[in-house]
Amino acid sequence: MPVNDATVRRLHEILLQVADIRGQIDRGPKQIRAAQQRLQQAKDGVAACKDEIKKNRLDTDRKQLQQRQFESKLYEWQGKLNGATNNREFQAIKDQIAADTQANSVLSDEIFEILEQTDKLQVKLADLERDLKTVEEDTAKAESRIAERLEVLKKELVRVEGELKQAEEALPGDFAAIYHPLVKTRAEEAFAPLEERSCGGCNTSLPPRIVDQLKLGNPIPCSSCGRWIYRPE
């Protein structure tokens, strides 16, 4: 018993629905992973900023300690300067005081610069933490929304696969023997509609006699790609 194009068309429609639903189901976990990656990037940004602030504070503490050491030395040098016994010793101590004073000034500039950077980083951290909170909320919403959507899609897939099973069970035996191996390997790519005078799958031009057969409602396999071609509705 030959199969007509209405049957093949319906099979292809259902197979396309199955493929589309499965594709959406497959995309769900990928979308969740993408949202989680964005969340992790936001967390990493906050952590990196905090680390930079911590490093700046350690640098500030270290330089302030050095500054106190210079100040202590300057106090000592000042005492030695007052007790200098000759001009050479006096000049040597003055040179040392000038060198330490210059070094102390450089440290002061460096400390001020680091403190300015730290203030800017604090502002940046506040922005990053605010963004992180937004991303966390968006991620939670996305995970919930996708999970709900997946439940709907899974139920829809069961329904459509049930329709496909019913349609397959109604196939004539001779066509079923061709259909099942073909669909097992090619799924929705097993069929293609006629597009003008060409195969809708591979765009190969079809001989007039094949086109005539298709227009009479008789599905025929494409000699080029192997898809079963059917007349579109």
N, C-alpha and C positions, 0 to 999 in steps of 0.2 A: 504494500500500500504506500503510494508516494506521499511525501510530506509537502504541505503547501507553504507559501511564503508567510502567511499569517502566523503559522505555528513557529517558524524559524524567527520571525520578527519578534514575537513575544518572548521566545527563549533568550534572544539577544538582549532585549530590554531588561529582563530579569537578571541576566548575567552581568550586565552593566551596573545595575543597582547593587548587586552583591559586591562587585569590585569597588564601587564608590563607597559603600558603607565600610567595607574592610579597610579601605584606604584611610577613611576618617578615623577609624578605630586605631590604626597603626600610627596616625599622626598625633593622637592624644598624648601618649607617653613622651613623644618627642617635644611637644609643646610644653609639657610639664618640666622636662629636663632643661629646655631653653629658659623657662622662667626661673628655675632653680639656679641656673648658671648666672643669670643677671643678678639674682640675690647674692650669690657667692661673690661676684665681682664687687657689689656694693659693700659687702662685709670686708672684703680684702682692702678696699679703698679706705674704709674707716680704720682698719688695723694698721695699714701703712702710715696713715697720717698720725695716729697715736704713737707709733714707733719713732717717727721723725720728731715729734714733740718731746718724747722721752730722751732721745739722743741730744736734742738741743739743750734740754735742761741739764743733762750730764755734762755737756760741754761748758755750759754757763757755770755750773758748780766748780768744775775743774779750773776754769780761767779765773773765777773769783778767788779760789784758793791761791792760785799763782799771784794774783793781785795783792792779796793780804801778805804773802811772803815778800813781795817786792816792797810793800809799805813797811814791813818789819825791818827789812834790810836798809831801807832809806833812813829809818829812825836810828839804826845802828851806825850807819855811815855818818849821819849828822853828829852823833856823839863823838865819833872818831875825828871828824873834821874840827870840832872844837878843841880836841886834844892834840892836834897836829903840832909837831916840834920843829918842822922846817917847811920851806916853800915847796920842795919837791913832793913831800908827803901830802901837804895841803892840796896841791894841784891834782895829784893822783886820786885823792879821795873825791875832789870836786868832779873829776872826769867820770868816776864810777857812779856818783850820784846822778850826773846828767844822763848816763847810759841807762841806769835803772829807772829814772824818771821817764825817759822816752819809751822804754819797754812797758812801763806801767800805763802810759798813755795809749799805746797801741792795744794793750789788753782791754782798756776801757772802751775803745772804739769797737773792738771785736765783740765784747760782751753786749754793748748796746745794739750792734747789728743782729746778734743772735736773738736777743730779746724781741727786737722788731719782727724777725722771722717767726718767732714763736707766737707772737700776737696774731700774725696773719694766719698761721697754721691753726690756731684756736678758732678763728672765724671760719676757715675752710672745714675744720672738723665738725663744727655746728651744722654747716650746710650738708656735709656728707652724712651725718647722723640723721638729719631730717629726710634726706633722700632715701636713706636705708629704711627708715620707718615706712615711707611710701611704698618702696619696692616690696617690703615684707607684707604689707597689706594687699598689694596687687597680686603678689605670688599666692597668698592664701586664697584670695578670691578666684584666681585662675585655676588653682588646683581643685577647688570645690566645683567651679563651673565645668571644668573638663571631666571631672569624675562623674558628675550628674549627666553630662552629655554622653559619656561612654556607656552608662547604664541604658540610656534611651537607644543608643545605636546598637547595642548588643541585642536588645529586645527586637529592634527593627530587623536586624540581621537574621534572627531566628524566624521571624515572620516571612521575610523575602525568600530565605532558603527553603521554607516550607512550600511557598508558591512554586519555586523552581523544581522541587521534588515532584510535586503534583504534575507539573507540565512535562517533566521527563518521563514519568510513569505512563503518560498518555501517548508517547511517541510510538510510531509503528516499529516493529521489530527490526526491519532491515535498516531503517535510518538510525535507530537507537544503537545498533552495532557500530555505526560510523561516528555517531555523536559523542558517545562516552569517552572513547580514547582521544578524540580530538579536543574535547573540552578539558579533559584531565591534563593535557599538556599545554593548551593554549588559552583556556578559560574564555574570557570575553573576546579575546582576539581570534576566536574560532569562526566568527561571522563578520560580515560587513554588508552594508546596504549598497544597492546599485546607485551610482551617482552619474546621472546622464547616461553615458555609454561606457563607464569605467567602473572598476572595482573600487569601492569606497575604502578598502583597506590599504591597497598598494598603488592605486591610481592607474593600474594597467588598463589600456583600452581593450574592450571585449569585442569579439567578432559579432557581426549582425545576427547570426543564428542564435548565439548565446543570449544576446540582448532580447531577442524575440521570445525565447523560452522564459526568461526572467519576467518579461512583461505579461506573460500568460499566467504568472504566479507559481512558476516552478523553480525553486532554489537550485543553484548549480555551484559546484566548487570552482574557485578561481584557479586556472591552470598555472598562474604565476606564484601566488602566495599560499594557495591551499585553503583560504577562507571560503566558507559557504556564503555565496552572495544571494541576497534576497531583495525583492522589490520593496522600496520604502512605502510607508502607508500613504 
